[in-house]
């Protein structure tokens, strides 16, 4: 049935191909082969992937070498035996078996490269896209914004608009038809806002005036607190200022659909909430899509959710649309009910005990009242201490002295008044992590004062093992952040200092860091201070809080460490929001403004949950 004769000989090669095709249909699978070209060492390894491949040994072209000298794996001929990933000395190959219903990706970056299955559909209100980094969220938004065109894994030619529409799922056909006919417009705020400074030369006011297609500039300036930077050159703006300017520019355009890719990056909690409120009001008239990794803000923003799952940098799948609460809880659980898909082997849970103040042991470190003056900024701090086995969270707006405080504790900055003297060993992860030199990640760990067991655990849980052969300079912002966190956690120290560890991390990575930090500190004679703007992260790790007040960019003052409930109540009252816990996942949730529970908690003075 399968074996044919060709010129008097049995065609074994064709027979094998037929068998594989039939086997794939029978078991409902299609193959995904990924080769990380940045790590591939090509001829230096003698193309081990081709040498060990059973198909190649049988005379098939399962693995071939392209014009650039890179191996290319035929996903049609690959049997998924798993030999080449194990034998590859650079560990740059991933072979994945997918269900047959995912045979046709909507977009693929190239042969043996990342591909995306499905697209989210804009709805009335705010649609949130949730999933870890490298899983296709930004690709999906760029496809919807017409910055990328669906190619359905067809390379070598550009598909016509009619071909694209014909190949799309029925629910997406009308969207792309209107997009092609220019009857649908999209405003897009990209993930990388630093590019704005590279492509636009001029003042912030000029950029806003150029973007203002619907007369919303005055409103945007107030909503996103841009008054002080309008006359500044775009090239001189900080990351947070660039972010707010980019959001405002996208907000001012006249469009039917608005897409915001990570609008919370670089912003403090107050600014994130201001942006969230503005986008919710925009969604009353327009359709809005948002990618965001701050779970509390994402939940507060979203009316509907699409969950993205798959394998990082290999493939991503878009779930069906879900209500915000169900979508987030299913994502945390790792199981999609409607699709009957388990995409993670564990659920992410939140302990009720995490919001309680821990029973302090003996004092680990104390400091006096501190004061530091700069040309345009002055900072003061009340005296305080930290106990063994304790994590103290630092909360406050940007440019109010949190980093100055941590630097004085670390000994990087000297106070003008007061003295921080200590013989403690300190591990310090600064706010801005720089990639210096051409060192490989593996060398960084070898040169550091890292505890090998802790380093191994941190690298495994933060998914760093596949980065070991990479140059530090080639790492993305998120990869560099995870390396810095792992190095800091692995160092033998008495006091750990982390300045904004959640920056560039996705939800899962943030909570993995929280778990690692708790394991390092809890039950030990060590302690930690952590600055962050993610309420969910600080809720998960903190025993006590230091609250920062003042005037951004002019003066700042740090309280003494106080009980978590007292500190959170004080901070949340200033922000004008109340928190509750989700009844199923126990995750912190921001109450809707002026809802019954919001009013009830404010009247009771309990902004940070009710006591259980």
TAVENPE-V504438 format. One record per residue. N is the residue number from 1. BURIAL is I if it has 16 or more other ideal C-beta (glycine too) atoms within 10 Angstrom, else O. Layout:
# TAVENPE-V504438
n->{N | N}
burial->{BURIAL | BURIAL}
This chain:
# TAVENPE-V504438
n->{1 | 2 | 3 | 4 | 5 | 6 | 7 | 8 | 9 | 10 | 11 | 12 | 13 | 14 | 15 | 16 | 17 | 18 | 19 | 20 | 21 | 22 | 23 | 24 | 25 | 26 | 27 | 28 | 29 | 30 | 31 | 32 | 33 | 34 | 35 | 36 | 37 | 38 | 39 | 40 | 41 | 42 | 43 | 44 | 45 | 46 | 47 | 48 | 49 | 50 | 51 | 52 | 53 | 54 | 55 | 56 | 57 | 58 | 59 | 60 | 61 | 62 | 63 | 64 | 65 | 66 | 67 | 68 | 69 | 70 | 71 | 72 | 73 | 74 | 75 | 76 | 77 | 78 | 79 | 80 | 81 | 82 | 83 | 84 | 85 | 86 | 87 | 88 | 89 | 90 | 91 | 92 | 93 | 94 | 95 | 96 | 97 | 98 | 99 | 100 | 101 | 102 | 103 | 104 | 105 | 106 | 107 | 108 | 109 | 110 | 111 | 112 | 113 | 114 | 115 | 116 | 117 | 118 | 119 | 120 | 121 | 122 | 123 | 124 | 125 | 126 | 127 | 128 | 129 | 130 | 131 | 132 | 133 | 134 | 135 | 136 | 137 | 138 | 139 | 140 | 141 | 142 | 143 | 144 | 145 | 146 | 147 | 148 | 149 | 150 | 151 | 152 | 153 | 154 | 155 | 156 | 157 | 158 | 159 | 160 | 161 | 162 | 163 | 164 | 165 | 166 | 167 | 168 | 169 | 170 | 171 | 172 | 173 | 174 | 175 | 176 | 177 | 178 | 179 | 180 | 181 | 182 | 183 | 184 | 185 | 186 | 187 | 188 | 189 | 190 | 191 | 192 | 193 | 194 | 195 | 196 | 197 | 198 | 199 | 200 | 201 | 202 | 203 | 204 | 205 | 206 | 207 | 208 | 209 | 210 | 211 | 212 | 213 | 214 | 215 | 216 | 217 | 218 | 219 | 220 | 221 | 222 | 223 | 224 | 225 | 226 | 227 | 228 | 229 | 230 | 231 | 232 | 233 | 234 | 235 | 236 | 237 | 238 | 239 | 240 | 241 | 242 | 243 | 244 | 245 | 246 | 247 | 248 | 249 | 250 | 251 | 252 | 253 | 254 | 255 | 256 | 257 | 258 | 259 | 260 | 261 | 262 | 263 | 264 | 265 | 266 | 267 | 268 | 269 | 270 | 271 | 272 | 273 | 274 | 275 | 276 | 277 | 278 | 279 | 280 | 281 | 282 | 283 | 284 | 285 | 286 | 287 | 288 | 289 | 290 | 291 | 292 | 293 | 294 | 295 | 296 | 297 | 298 | 299 | 300 | 301 | 302 | 303 | 304 | 305 | 306 | 307 | 308 | 309 | 310 | 311 | 312 | 313 | 314 | 315 | 316 | 317 | 318 | 319 | 320 | 321 | 322 | 323 | 324 | 325 | 326 | 327 | 328 | 329 | 330 | 331 | 332 | 333 | 334 | 335 | 336 | 337 | 338 | 339 | 340 | 341 | 342 | 343 | 344 | 345 | 346 | 347 | 348 | 349 | 350 | 351 | 352 | 353 | 354 | 355 | 356 | 357 | 358 | 359 | 360 | 361 | 362 | 363 | 364 | 365 | 366 | 367 | 368 | 369 | 370 | 371 | 372 | 373 | 374 | 375 | 376 | 377 | 378 | 379 | 380 | 381 | 382 | 383 | 384 | 385 | 386 | 387 | 388 | 389 | 390 | 391 | 392 | 393 | 394 | 395 | 396 | 397 | 398 | 399 | 400 | 401 | 402 | 403 | 404 | 405 | 406 | 407 | 408 | 409 | 410 | 411 | 412 | 413 | 414 | 415 | 416 | 417 | 418 | 419 | 420 | 421 | 422 | 423 | 424 | 425 | 426 | 427 | 428 | 429 | 430 | 431 | 432 | 433 | 434 | 435 | 436 | 437 | 438 | 439 | 440 | 441 | 442 | 443 | 444 | 445 | 446 | 447 | 448 | 449 | 450 | 451 | 452 | 453 | 454 | 455 | 456 | 457 | 458 | 459 | 460 | 461 | 462 | 463 | 464 | 465 | 466 | 467 | 468 | 469 | 470 | 471 | 472 | 473 | 474 | 475 | 476 | 477 | 478 | 479 | 480 | 481 | 482 | 483 | 484 | 485 | 486 | 487 | 488 | 489 | 490 | 491 | 492 | 493 | 494 | 495 | 496 | 497 | 498 | 499 | 500 | 501 | 502 | 503 | 504 | 505 | 506 | 507 | 508 | 509 | 510 | 511 | 512 | 513 | 514 | 515 | 516 | 517 | 518 | 519 | 520 | 521 | 522 | 523 | 524 | 525 | 526 | 527 | 528 | 529 | 530 | 531 | 532 | 533 | 534 | 535 | 536 | 537 | 538 | 539 | 540 | 541 | 542 | 543 | 544 | 545 | 546 | 547 | 548 | 549 | 550 | 551 | 552 | 553 | 554 | 555 | 556 | 557 | 558 | 559 | 560 | 561 | 562 | 563 | 564 | 565 | 566 | 567 | 568 | 569 | 570 | 571 | 572 | 573 | 574 | 575 | 576 | 577 | 578 | 579 | 580 | 581 | 582 | 583 | 584 | 585 | 586 | 587 | 588 | 589 | 590 | 591 | 592 | 593 | 594 | 595 | 596 | 597 | 598 | 599 | 600 | 601 | 602 | 603 | 604 | 605 | 606 | 607 | 608 | 609 | 610 | 611 | 612}
burial->{O | O | O | O | O | O | O | O | O | O | O | O | O | O | O | I | I | O | O | I | O | O | O | I | O | O | O | O | I | I | I | I | I | I | I | I | O | O | I | I | O | O | O | O | I | O | I | I | I | I | O | I | I | O | I | I | O | O | O | I | O | I | I | O | O | O | O | O | O | O | I | I | I | I | I | O | I | I | I | I | O | O | I | I | I | O | O | I | O | I | O | I | I | I | I | I | O | I | O | O | O | I | O | O | I | I | I | I | O | O | O | I | I | I | I | I | I | I | I | I | I | I | O | O | I | I | I | I | I | I | I | I | I | I | I | I | I | I | I | I | I | I | I | I | I | O | O | I | O | I | I | O | I | O | O | O | O | O | O | O | O | O | O | I | I | O | I | I | O | O | O | I | O | O | I | I | I | O | I | I | O | O | O | I | I | I | I | I | I | I | I | O | I | O | O | I | O | O | O | I | O | O | I | I | I | O | I | I | O | O | I | I | O | O | O | I | I | O | I | I | I | O | I | I | O | I | O | O | I | I | O | I | O | I | O | O | I | O | O | I | I | I | I | I | I | I | I | I | I | I | I | I | I | O | I | O | I | I | I | I | I | I | I | I | I | I | I | I | I | I | I | I | I | I | I | I | O | I | I | I | O | I | I | O | O | I | I | I | I | I | I | I | I | I | I | I | I | I | I | I | I | I | O | I | I | I | I | I | I | I | I | I | I | I | I | I | I | I | I | O | I | I | O | I | I | I | I | I | I | I | I | I | I | I | O | I | O | O | O | O | O | O | I | O | O | O | O | I | O | I | O | O | O | I | I | O | I | I | O | I | O | O | O | I | I | O | I | O | O | I | O | I | O | O | O | O | I | I | I | I | I | O | O | I | I | I | I | I | I | I | I | I | I | I | I | I | I | I | I | I | I | I | I | I | I | I | I | I | I | I | O | O | I | O | I | O | O | I | O | I | O | O | O | O | O | I | I | I | I | I | O | O | I | O | I | O | O | O | O | I | I | O | O | I | I | O | O | O | O | I | I | O | O | I | I | O | I | I | I | O | I | I | I | I | O | I | I | I | O | I | O | I | O | O | I | O | I | I | I | I | I | I | I | I | I | I | I | I | I | I | I | O | I | I | I | I | I | I | I | I | I | I | I | I | I | I | I | I | I | I | I | I | I | I | O | I | I | I | O | I | I | O | O | O | O | I | I | I | I | I | I | I | I | I | I | I | I | I | I | I | I | I | I | I | I | I | I | I | I | I | O | I | O | O | I | I | I | I | I | O | I | I | O | I | I | O | I | I | I | I | I | I | O | I | I | O | I | I | I | I | I | O | O | O | I | O | I | I | I | I | I | O | O | O | O | O | O | I | O | O | I | I | O | O | O | I | I | I | I | O | O | O}
